[in-house]
């Protein structure tokens, strides 16, 4: 069983930066593919980024490429999402997810955090 807890959300002006963190329980973190998703008001949940077990490979949705960076520190059981050049359309609840799979990208994940709110003002 895996528990995920996000932190680091908040209010930021357009063009600013935030770093989200996701802390995972247990000793299996190094065996998990990790992902970030977001859900904006009135919209469906959207895949944002994912990272392999070792951190060697990553995947991003097109709208965040060049602005967001996913990383992980397996010694700390933590995955990060650095968000630069934030836009109002990035406003959403951001959730961390995990699965026992080597496949990157969206689709089904087995474990989810509670989400953290990111609000980008104009």
Secondary structure, DSSP 8 states (H G I E B T S, - for coil): ---EEEE--EEEETT--EEEEEEE-SS-GGG-EEEEEEE-TTS--EEEEEE-SSSS-EEE-GGGTTTEEEEEEGGGTEEEEEE-S--GGG-EEEEEEEES-S--SSS--SEE---EEEEEE-
